[in-house]
Amino acid sequence: MYGNYGWIITKNVQDGCAVAAHGPAYEAIPPDVVDRAGIPFRLLDGACNVVYEGQFSGPVEPVALQAPLAEFEEALEHGCVQIQYRQESGEWLSI
């Protein structure tokens, strides 16, 4: 769909629980590789609260970077409407 990419949700920030959801369904990049070498991201709800944290690996282009938010159904169920990626500076950037 977007090319070779993969993502993994590592934590539900609101309840502190570890999560092991990953995508896409066809696993272009194995989850263990994403977890080790991915770019940190977080999913935020409509009130800008961080709900989930994870890692993304793949092309750094807007459509692919939106994939975790679009594909992780639980995020939508919990009101997530925004994805942010951590920059090298440590700041978070909304995509």
ChimeraX attribute file (.defattr): number of C-alpha atoms within 10 A of each C-alpha:
attribute: neighborCount
match mode: 1-to-1
recipient: residues
	/A:1	8
	/A:2	14
	/A:3	10
	/A:4	13
	/A:5	22
	/A:6	29
	/A:7	32
	/A:8	27
	/A:9	25
	/A:10	19
	/A:11	18
	/A:12	19
	/A:13	16
	/A:14	10
	/A:15	9
	/A:16	10
	/A:17	11
	/A:18	13
	/A:19	15
	/A:20	12
	/A:21	15
	/A:22	23
	/A:23	20
	/A:24	21
	/A:25	8
	/A:26	8
	/A:27	13
	/A:28	15
	/A:29	17
	/A:30	17
	/A:31	23
	/A:32	13
	/A:33	15
	/A:34	21
	/A:35	20
	/A:36	11
	/A:37	12
	/A:38	19
	/A:39	19
	/A:40	21
	/A:41	24
	/A:42	27
	/A:43	26
	/A:44	22
	/A:45	17
	/A:46	11
	/A:47	9
	/A:48	12
	/A:49	15
	/A:50	18
	/A:51	19
	/A:52	26
	/A:53	21
	/A:54	24
	/A:55	24
	/A:56	30
	/A:57	24
	/A:58	18
	/A:59	14
	/A:60	11
	/A:61	10
	/A:62	10
	/A:63	13
	/A:64	19
	/A:65	24
	/A:66	16
	/A:67	19
	/A:68	24
	/A:69	19
	/A:70	16
	/A:71	15
	/A:72	18
	/A:73	11
	/A:74	12
	/A:75	21
	/A:76	14
	/A:77	8
	/A:78	13
	/A:79	15
	/A:80	24
	/A:81	15
	/A:82	19
	/A:83	24
	/A:84	20
	/A:85	21
	/A:86	15
	/A:87	12
	/A:88	8
	/A:89	6
	/A:90	8
	/A:91	9
	/A:92	15
	/A:93	12
	/A:94	12
	/A:95	12
